Amino acid sequence: MNTKKTVMNRRAVLRNGALAAGAATLGTVFAGGAKAVFGSTMRSDSESNEGLNRGDTAILRFVAAAELIESDLWQQYAELGGLTSGMPIETDPGQTLNAYQNALSQLDGDGPQYITSNTLDEISHANFLNKYLEWKGAEPVDFDQFRTLQGSTASGAQNIGRLTNLMHLNVDTSWFLRYRSATNPDFGATFPQAITITNRTAIPITNADFNDPNHIQIIANTAAFHFGAIEQGGSSLYQAMGHKASSLETLRITQAIGGDEVAHFLEWVDFAGNGVQGPVAPVSSGGLTFPDFFTKGPEFQPSLIFPVPCEFISPNLPHCAVIRPVTDELAGARAAIAGFIASGLFTGQQPKFLKLLQQMAVEADEAKRELY
């Protein structure tokens, strides 16, 4: 594999000051938490500070939980593969990148910036939702007692407890084919795995993982498909939850944050596609191969990054490009938790944590839209 690939920087505006600002902001948010991000008061120009009904509270508490989980996993990616102190603006030879950052940069020269930006977004979602719940007199979500998992010990990773485990992932890659299909899972369509990724790490576990260029590229490619899996799940979840909202403000929150999740997803579709075409692919290590998808047929087209129009509302209507799935069965809160568990994201977690998440998911899925 050619690890010296030169990748065009498509976001030149992010260079110099913007890159430094992104890294500095990330450190500030991680260090300060929610209280450092928000002041003591918030205001709304749409609704008065009235309490939430039971359903809207359940919806917002569940998406706050999902955002805390996402923040935890994205922080791990950012520590090792995002913008870090001493990381160069360019990826030219002679400048200092760790091997994981370099492997991610083979997929896109701006990859570390995107990882840091995605992390900042998820942290902002979690902080906002918890503060909003408090502002409305509802209980915020606190998972600190469950931050007990051991993360990576590679250079750059913080020695802190984690909610999530990125080192034993079963990555659902069916999303890659789903969004290239004219059929819709909400109408019963099913999709195979684009590539089978079972019990693999998506981050370097120790410094030894930096040594083999093929091995670290496999880790980066695994991460790329995991990025897409996480963000497409968030895109569907917010759509499913928004359908249940009673207040216009809860609907506004789910649609606005959900829109940001869609923006993330589209970037990672492109990013993952770069890992399954030349010159990065084919690449193999430890029994896993990322092939060149251009050799596998039109449904695997790597550079097709926008959703293909598909069935929507009724098979009798014209096809429409949409987020899918959006039904409770496939995209609701219980489906989201089932997906997290099946993916290995909670390997080693306490049963008490999983039970709590499942109870929150049931309450969110049972929310009903009330008309006032």
C-alpha positions in Angstrom: 0.0 0.0 0.0 1.2 3.5 -0.8 1.3 5.3 2.6 2.7 8.4 0.9 -0.5 9.3 -0.9 -0.9 13.0 -1.3 -4.5 14.0 -0.5 -5.8 17.3 -1.7 -6.8 19.6 1.2 -10.4 20.5 0.2 -10.9 22.8 3.2 -8.0 25.2 2.9 -9.9 27.7 5.0 -9.4 25.5 8.0 -5.6 25.9 7.9 -3.4 28.0 10.3 -5.5 29.8 12.8 -8.7 27.8 12.4 -6.8 24.5 13.0 -5.2 25.9 16.1 -8.5 27.3 17.4 -10.2 23.9 16.9 -7.6 22.1 18.9 -7.7 24.7 21.7 -11.5 24.7 21.9 -11.6 20.9 22.1 -9.2 20.9 25.1 -11.3 23.6 26.8 -14.6 21.8 26.4 -13.1 18.5 27.6 -11.6 20.1 30.6 -14.5 22.3 31.6 -17.5 20.2 30.8 -21.0 21.6 30.6 -20.6 24.3 33.2 -17.7 25.8 31.3 -19.6 25.9 28.1 -22.9 27.5 29.3 -23.5 30.4 31.6 -25.9 30.3 34.5 -28.9 31.3 32.5 -30.4 30.5 29.1 -33.2 32.1 27.2 -35.7 31.0 24.6 -37.4 33.4 22.1 -40.0 30.8 21.1 -41.6 29.4 24.3 -41.9 30.4 27.9 -40.0 28.5 30.6 -42.7 26.0 31.1 -42.1 22.4 32.1 -42.0 19.5 29.6 -44.6 16.8 29.5 -43.7 13.2 30.3 -43.2 12.2 26.6 -41.0 15.1 25.6 -38.9 14.7 28.8 -38.3 11.0 27.9 -37.4 11.9 24.3 -34.9 14.6 25.3 -33.4 12.5 28.2 -32.8 9.7 25.8 -31.2 11.8 23.1 -29.1 13.4 25.8 -28.0 9.9 26.8 -27.1 9.1 23.2 -25.1 12.3 22.9 -23.1 11.5 26.1 -22.3 8.1 24.6 -21.3 9.6 21.3 -19.2 12.3 23.1 -17.4 9.6 24.9 -16.5 7.6 21.8 -15.6 10.6 19.7 -13.4 12.0 22.4 -11.3 8.7 22.2 -11.1 9.2 18.4 -10.1 12.8 18.8 -7.3 12.1 21.3 -5.5 9.7 19.0 -6.6 10.8 15.5 -7.9 14.4 15.7 -6.1 17.7 16.0 -3.5 17.4 18.8 -0.8 19.7 20.1 2.1 19.6 17.8 0.1 18.2 14.9 1.1 19.9 11.6 -1.2 21.8 9.4 -0.2 19.8 6.4 0.7 16.2 5.9 3.9 16.7 4.0 6.9 14.5 4.6 9.1 15.5 7.5 6.2 16.8 9.7 5.0 15.0 12.8 1.9 12.9 12.5 1.4 9.8 14.5 0.8 6.7 12.4 -3.0 6.7 13.1 -3.4 10.4 12.1 -1.4 9.6 9.0 -3.6 6.6 8.1 -6.7 8.7 8.6 -5.2 11.4 6.4 -4.9 8.9 3.6 -8.7 8.9 3.5 -8.9 12.7 3.5 -6.2 15.2 4.3 -8.6 17.0 6.6 -9.6 13.9 8.4 -8.1 14.9 11.8 -10.0 18.3 11.6 -13.2 16.5 10.8 -12.8 14.2 13.8 -12.2 17.1 16.1 -15.1 19.0 14.7 -17.5 16.1 15.0 -16.3 15.6 18.6 -17.0 19.3 19.5 -20.4 19.0 17.9 -21.4 15.9 19.9 -20.2 17.5 23.2 -22.2 20.6 22.4 -25.3 18.5 21.8 -24.9 16.7 25.2 -24.2 19.9 27.1 -27.1 21.7 25.5 -29.7 19.0 26.0 -28.7 18.5 29.7 -28.8 22.2 30.4 -32.2 22.5 28.6 -33.6 19.7 30.7 -32.5 21.4 33.9 -33.9 24.7 32.6 -37.3 23.0 32.1 -37.2 21.5 35.6 -36.4 18.0 34.4 -33.6 15.7 35.5 -30.5 15.8 33.4 -28.6 12.7 32.4 -25.4 11.8 34.3 -23.4 8.7 33.4 -20.2 9.6 35.4 -20.5 6.5 37.7 -20.3 4.3 34.6 -17.1 5.8 33.2 -15.1 2.8 34.3 -13.8 1.1 31.1 -10.1 1.0 30.2 -9.4 2.8 26.9 -6.3 2.9 24.8 -2.9 3.2 26.4 -1.2 4.4 23.2 0.5 7.8 23.3 -2.0 10.6 23.2 -4.9 8.8 24.9 -5.9 10.1 28.3 -5.8 7.7 31.2 -9.4 8.2 32.2 -12.4 5.9 32.6 -14.6 5.5 29.5 -18.3 4.7 28.8 -17.6 3.0 25.5 -15.2 0.4 24.2 -13.7 1.0 20.7 -11.4 -2.0 20.8 -13.9 -4.9 20.2 -16.2 -3.6 17.5 -18.6 -5.4 15.3 -19.2 -2.6 12.8 -22.6 -2.6 11.0 -21.6 -1.7 7.4 -25.0 -2.3 5.8 -25.6 1.4 5.8 -23.1 1.7 2.9 -25.4 -0.4 0.6 -28.7 0.9 2.1 -28.0 4.4 0.9 -27.1 3.2 -2.5 -30.4 1.3 -2.9 -33.8 2.4 -4.2 -35.4 0.2 -1.6 -36.2 1.3 2.0 -35.8 -0.7 5.2 -39.1 0.9 6.5 -40.8 -1.2 3.8 -39.0 -4.4 4.7 -35.9 -4.2 2.6 -32.7 -5.7 4.1 -29.1 -5.2 3.2 -26.0 -7.3 3.6 -22.8 -6.1 5.2 -20.7 -4.1 2.7 -17.6 -5.6 4.5 -17.6 -7.9 7.5 -15.9 -6.2 10.5 -16.0 -8.4 13.6 -14.3 -7.9 16.9 -11.8 -5.3 15.6 -10.3 -2.2 17.2 -10.9 1.2 15.6 -8.2 2.9 17.6 -4.6 1.9 18.3 -4.6 0.0 21.6 -0.9 0.4 22.4 2.0 2.1 20.7 2.8 -1.3 19.1 -0.1 -0.7 16.8 1.7 2.2 15.2 4.5 0.1 13.8 2.9 -1.7 10.8 1.6 0.6 8.1 -1.0 -2.0 6.8 -2.2 -2.8 10.3 -2.7 0.9 11.3 -4.5 1.5 8.0 -6.9 -1.3 8.7 -7.6 0.3 12.1 -8.2 3.7 10.4 -10.5 2.1 7.8 -12.4 0.3 10.5 -12.9 3.7 12.3 -14.1 5.3 9.0 -16.9 2.7 8.6 -17.7 3.1 12.3 -18.0 6.8 11.9 -20.6 6.3 9.2 -22.5 3.7 11.3 -22.7 6.0 14.3 -23.8 9.1 12.5 -26.4 7.4 10.2 -27.8 5.9 13.4 -28.1 9.4 15.0 -29.7 10.8 11.8 -32.4 8.1 11.9 -32.9 8.4 15.7 -33.6 12.1 15.7 -36.1 11.7 12.9 -37.9 8.9 14.8 -37.9 10.9 18.1 -39.1 14.1 16.3 -42.3 12.3 15.2 -43.3 11.9 18.8 -42.7 15.5 20.1 -45.6 17.3 21.6 -44.1 20.8 21.9 -42.9 22.8 19.0 -39.7 23.5 20.9 -38.9 19.8 21.4 -39.6 19.3 17.7 -37.3 22.2 16.9 -34.5 20.7 19.0 -34.8 17.2 17.5 -34.9 18.5 13.9 -32.1 21.0 14.4 -29.7 18.6 16.1 -30.8 15.8 13.8 -29.8 18.0 10.9 -26.3 18.3 12.2 -26.1 14.5 12.5 -27.1 14.2 8.9 -24.2 16.6 8.0 -21.8 14.4 9.9 -23.1 11.3 8.2 -22.6 12.6 4.6 -19.0 13.5 5.4 -18.2 10.1 6.7 -19.9 8.4 3.7 -17.3 10.1 1.6 -14.5 9.4 4.1 -15.3 5.6 4.3 -15.5 5.4 0.5 -12.0 6.6 0.2 -10.8 3.6 2.2 -12.2 1.2 -0.3 -10.6 2.5 -3.5 -7.1 3.0 -4.7 -4.5 3.9 -3.7 -5.5 3.0 -0.2 -7.3 -0.2 -1.1 -6.8 -3.1 -1.3 -5.2 -3.4 2.1 -5.1 -6.4 4.5 -3.9 -7.2 8.0 -4.9 -9.8 10.6 -7.4 -11.5 8.5 -9.4 -8.4 7.5 -9.2 -7.0 3.9 -10.6 -3.7 2.6 -10.9 -4.4 -1.1 -11.3 -1.9 -3.9 -15.1 -1.4 -4.1 -14.9 -0.2 -7.7 -14.3 -3.9 -8.7 -17.5 -5.1 -6.9 -20.3 -3.6 -9.0 -22.4 -0.4 -9.1 -24.1 -0.9 -5.8 -20.7 -0.6 -4.1 -19.8 2.7 -5.9 -17.4 4.4 -3.4 -17.8 7.9 -4.6 -21.6 8.0 -4.5 -22.0 10.0 -1.3 -25.6 11.3 -1.5 -28.6 9.1 -0.7 -30.2 7.5 -3.7 -34.0 8.2 -4.1 -36.0 5.3 -2.6 -39.5 4.3 -1.5 -41.0 6.8 0.9 -44.4 7.0 2.6 -46.0 4.6 0.0 -44.4 2.4 -2.7 -47.0 3.9 -5.0 -45.4 7.4 -4.8 -42.3 8.5 -6.7 -39.0 7.7 -5.1 -37.5 10.4 -2.9 -34.0 10.8 -1.5 -34.5 10.6 2.3 -33.0 9.5 5.6 -33.9 5.9 6.3 -35.0 4.1 8.4 -37.2 6.4 10.5 -39.7 4.0 12.1 -39.6 3.1 15.8 -38.9 -0.6 15.0 -35.7 0.2 13.1 -34.7 3.7 14.2 -36.3 4.3 17.6 -34.6 4.4 21.0 -34.7 0.6 21.6 -33.3 0.0 18.2 -30.5 2.4 18.9 -29.5 0.7 22.2 -29.8 -2.8 20.6 -27.5 -1.6 17.8 -24.9 -0.2 20.3 -24.9 -3.5 22.3 -24.6 -5.7 19.1 -21.7 -3.5 17.9 -19.6 -4.3 21.0 -19.5 -0.6 22.0 -20.4 -1.6 25.6 -18.0 -4.6 26.0 -17.1 -4.7 29.7 -19.8 -2.3 30.8 -21.8 -2.9 34.0 -25.2 -4.6 33.5 -26.7 -1.8 35.5 -25.7 0.7 32.8 -27.3 -1.4 30.1 -30.5 -1.8 32.1 -30.7 1.9 32.6 -30.3 2.7 28.9 -32.9 0.1 28.0 -35.4 1.6 30.4 -34.8 5.1 29.1 -35.2 3.7 25.6 -38.6 2.2 26.4 -39.8 5.5 27.9 -38.7 7.4 24.8 -40.3 5.0 22.4 -43.6 5.1 24.4 -43.8 8.9 24.1 -46.9 10.0 22.2 -47.5 13.2 20.5 -50.1 15.3 22.4 -51.9 18.2 20.7 -52.6 21.2 22.9 
